[in-house]
Amino acid sequence: MRPLIGITGRCYRLEMVAGTSPRFTDRLTNSFFTDFDRCVAEAGGIPVNLPFVSSSTGVADRLDGLIVTGGQDVHPSRWGGMQPVDPDADPRRNIDVIDFERDQYEADLIADALSLGIPIIGVCRGHQLLNAVLGGTLIEDIEETSIVHSSPKAAPYAGDDKHVVEFSSGSVGRQIYGAHRTSNSWHHQAVDLPGVGLTVTGRATDGIAEMIELSGRPVVGVQWHPEWQTERDPIFDWLIERCTWTMDERQKGQQDRKVG
């Protein structure tokens, strides 16, 4: 049975879509990157797009895995940040504006998935939100180094020789990629102090956290965009393998309870 993989997205008004008839510009639309759907499907999963139009209650119960995707900054109140937030800014009319509603939905979804033991990948913003949900902090603005973390390059992009991520021995990152890899990079914030149970297992050569893992659990966050690499990123294969294993274990447990 192919695992169901929930994938989060954005919500905005159609006025942001060029060519939309004025009759419909005030209507809301949900947006999901097809690249995630394709990567999940190619790895053997069934992608399930998750609009945050209602409560997340009960959603994780129907999933076998979860991908929390990229986007705007996480609200600083979730990680103790001090950056000012315009309370009148509308994330439905500007995709770069902090989206408190999205934060809440995805944070609740992460918490539910963690309680159920569902495998999780957090990507870019999702990587940072995963850290915040578990009590970690973020770097509000990365200081300029020899590595360009907010790349001007268009997707897809595999990164360059300067942006090398090195993985800790024994980590999931080392298992998937080996000792190191080059990666793309489109972010200005980063994981600072890891949350409870999390370990930074991948860092760029300037020290920026690029991968976090939850000890003993199939839960990781990556700062790069695996869906926008020029070649298929094996992290999606890892996710489907872990989901399949979790599904099998759950099924065995149900059968054992029936026998008992």
Number of C-alpha atoms within 10 A of each C-alpha: 9 15 22 21 28 23 21 25 19 21 20 19 18 21 19 16 11 8 9 11 10 9 9 11 16 14 11 15 16 16 14 16 15 12 13 21 19 15 22 26 18 13 19 19 25 21 22 17 19 23 19 18 11 9 12 18 11 10 13 23 11 10 18 26 30 26 28 26 23 23 18 19 21 23 22 17 12 19 21 13 14 10 11 8 12 9 7 6 13 14 19 20 16 14 16 13 18 21 21 15 14 21 20 17 19 23 21 17 22 26 14 18 21 17 10 13 16 23 25 29 25 26 24 29 25 29 27 29 30 30 31 26 19 18 17 21 22 22 16 16 11 15 10 11 8 9 17 18 23 14 15 9 12 9 15 15 18 21 20 14 10 14 21 20 24 23 24 18 13 10 20 22 24 17 13 15 17 14 16 17 19 18 23 26 25 18 20 16 21 22 27 17 18 22 20 14 15 22 19 23 24 29 20 21 14 14 10 21 23 24 28 30 25 23 13 8 15 20 24 28 30 24 29 26 23 24 24 20 17 14 11 14 18 13 21 22 18 17 27 24 17 21 26 21 12 19 18 13 12 12 12 12 12 12 11 10 9 8 7 6
